């Protein structure tokens, strides 16, 4: 499932977006079950604070551009994961 603004999600992934998948849920319980059933969730570090993910734990969290993210922003996804991988170049110049 790809969380985020529909306008910022690539067309090839739109069918797997939160908006498209959640449209099939007519009760809060079905929506919660949908989120729980996802094997892969694509989300930004800030998006990991999404209300539906509040009680979710993940087997693995991969943070790309880890040297560019603020520590306070990355804490939620890291605490929600059993294992994590931080990927980044410490010598990369900021945008």
Buried (B, 14 or more C-beta within 10 A) or exposed (E): BBBBEEEEBEEEEEEBBBEBBBEEBEEEEEBBEBBEEBEEBBBBBBBBBBEBBEEBEBEEBBBEEBEEBEEEBBEBBBEBBEEBEBEEEEEEEEE
